[in-house]
Amino acid sequence: MMSFFESLDPLYVLSGVLVGGLVGMTGVGGGSLMTPLLILLFNVHPATAVGTDLLYASITKASGSIVHGYNKTIDWRVVGRLALGSLPATAATVLLLYYLKVDSATTKSLITKVLGLAILFTAASLLFRKQIMRWYDNRIGELPAPLVFRLTVITGVVLGVLVTLSSVGAGAIGVVALVMLYPKMEARRIVGSDIAHAVPLTLIAGLGHSFLGSIDFHILTSLLVGSIPAIIVMSMVSARASDTAVRVALAVVLIAVCFRFWFF
């Protein structure tokens, strides 16, 4: 037992606590904060940061899916539609990265640019969620069922590519897309369905990165030791916090991170 705890890195454990607490409080921020944190603070190679964060996300979100499944707040029809697009897109993206065999510098540049774009979209969805929803209701409204099916599958494809390359987007971007496509669905069922879909998506993408040699299991273990207790605790106290204040603060941090990736 002592050897296990001695192998943990305190700074990674602390990072897991901070990000896990935020995820437990708001439901978003895991990929959009953890991957930049690993790259910018710990100088982890972008490919390794993305791969490690993907497996980290699949494990942490699996526990959330169990809770949502027990409470019957998952719409498995929606999860299936998203997976119909995301899982093949994820596998295709991993295979493309493998067969292209791009050099380390090119891989680093590609991932950081896509990561910056994904973070910007995430920040926008956090800052302007209400305005986006209001505009959508006034201009578009409820869509025909066949079109909703196709757009849900397309949303899955976009998330599959984006998450595989950057580990970002499954949370905030996925929730906004589902709210637009299923306006009559309860918010908790949208969140539950999004989390349930993220589990196989991040698991397959993470396993794909492991075949590419871009997983650091030492970092992964330390992150999980810190984040899992933090997620449980902060989920219990989340009702005490102002959701708007947390979302705005998170969005500001993400915008700063985005500019750091693009311009420095």
N, C-alpha and C positions, 0 to 999 in steps of 0.2 A: 504493500500500500504506500509506504513512504517513497519508494522509487517512482511510483506514478506521479505523486504530487511534486517530487523534486524535479521531474521532467517538464513540468508546466512552466511557461514563461509568464511572469506576473503582469507584464505590460500587455500581452495578448489577452490574458484573463480579464484585465481591467477594460480593455477595448470591448470584449464580449459583454461585460456588464453594462457599459454605457449604451452600446447599440441595442442590446437585448432589452434594456429598460425602455428605450425609445419605441422599439417595435411593440412591446407589450402595452405601451400607453396609447399609441396611435395606429398600430397595424401596418405602418409603412416605415421605410427608412433603412431596412436591412441591407439590401444590395446597394442602394444609392449612397450609403454612408460607409459600409464596411469595406467595399472594394477601394474607394479613394483613400480611406484610412490606411489600408495595407500598402498602397502604392506610395502615397505622399509622406506618411509618417515613418513607415518601417522599410521603405525602399524595396518592397517585394516586386518582382517582375510582374508587369500587368497581366500576362497570361496565367501566371501562378496565382495572382490575387483573384482573378475572375474564377478560375477553376476551384480554388479553395472555398471561395464565398458561395459558389453554387451548391457544393455539398453541404456547407454550413446551413444554407437556406433550406435545403430539402429536409434536413434533420429537424431544424427548429420548427418549420411549418407543418411537419407531420404531426407534431403534438397538438398544434392548433386545429388541424383537420380532425383529429380524434374528438376534440371537444365539440367542434361544430357538428360533426357527424352524430354525436350523442344527443345534441340539442336539436337535431333535425333542421339545421340551418344551412344545408348544402343542397343546391339544385343540381343533381347529377346529370340532368339533361344538358344544362349549360356547360358543365365541366366537360362532358363528352364532346360537345361541339367545339369548344376551345382546343381540346386535346387533338381533335381530328386535324386541326391546322398546325398546332404548335409542335407536336411530337415528330411528324415527318420533317418539318422545317428545322427543328433542332438537330435531328440526325443528319440532314443534308448539309447544314452549316458546319458541323463537326467534321464530316467527311471532306468537305471542301477545304477546310483548314489543313486537314491531313494530306490530301493529295496535292495541294498547291505547294506544300513544303516551303512556305515563305521564310526568309531569314528572320533572325531574332529582332533586328532593328525595325523591319517592316511590320512584323507582328505587333511590336510595342506601339508603333505609330498608329496602326489601324485600330487597335483596341482602345487606346487613349482618346482618339477622335470620336469613335462610336460611343464610348463611355461618356464623354463630354456632352454629346448630343442627347443621349438617353437621360442624363442627369438634368439637362435643361428642360426636356419635356416633363420630367417628373416634378420639377420645381414649379413649372407653369400649371400643371394639374393640381398642385397643392394650393397655389396662390389664387387661381382663378376658377376653382371648381364651381362655385355658386354662379358666377357669371356665365360660364360655359353651359351649365345646366339650364339657366334661364334663357339664353339665346337659343339653345337647342329646342326647348319646349315651345318657344314662340315661332320659330322658323320651320321646324321639321315635325316635331311631335312623334306620335307612335307610328312605327313602320309596319308594313305588311309582314306576316309571319315568314314567308319564303325568303324575303330579303333579309330579315333578321338572322335567319339560319346562315345564309351566305356570309353576311358581315361578321358574324360571330366566328366562323371558321377563318375568315381573313384576319380578324383580330388575333386569333391564335397563331397564324403564320407570322405576323409582325412581331408578336411577343416572343415566339420561338427563336427567330433570328436575333432580335435585340438582346434577349436574356443570355443566349449562348455566347454572344460576342462581348457583352459588357456586364452580365449578371444583374442588370438594372431594368426595371420596367414592369415586372410581374405584379407588383403591389399597386402603386398609385395610378399608373397608366391603365392597368387592367381594370381597376375598379371604375375609373371614369368611363372607360369604353362600355362596361357592363351597365352602368347607370343610364347611359344614352340608349343602349339597345333594349334594355328591359326596365323602362321607367316605372312600371307598376310593381316590380319586385321589391320586397322588403330590403332595407339597407343591410340588415344582418345576414340575409341569405346571399346578397351580392358579395359581401366580404367573405363569408364562409365558402362560397363557390370559387372565388378568386384564390383563396388560400389553398383549397383542395386541388385546384388545377396547377398551382405552383409547385406542388410536391413532385409529381412525375416529371414536370417540365425541368425543374432544377436538378432532379436526380439524374435524368438521362443526359442533360447537358454537362453535369459534373462528372459523370462516369466517362463521357466522351473526352473531357479534358484530362481525365486520369490516364486514358490511353495515349494522349498526346504528351504525357509526362509533366503536366502543369498543375499538380496538387501537392501541397505541403501538409502532410498529415499531423506533423508536430504543431503547426500553427492552428490547424483545424481543431485539434483536441483542446488546446488552451482556450480558444474562442468559445467552444461549446460549454466548457466548465464554468465560464463566466456568464454566458448569455442565458442558458436555460433557467437557472434560478431567478435571474433578473426579469425574464419574460413573465414568469409565474407571478412574482411579487408585484410588478408594475401593472399586470393585467387586473389584479385585484384592486389597485388604487387608482385606476385610470379614470374613474368617474369624478375624482376630485380635481382633475386638471382641466384647463381650458383647451379644448381641441383646436380652436381657431388660433390661439396664441402659439401652441406647439407647432401647428402646421406652417404658420408664417415664419417662425424662427428656423424651422427645418428648411423651408424653401430658400431663405436668405443664405444659409450655409451652403446649400447645394449650388446656388448661382455662383457663389465665390469659388467653390471647387471647380465648377465648369470653366470659368475663366482661367483658373490655374492650369487646367489641362490644355486649353486651346492656345493660350498666349504666352506661357512661360516655360 
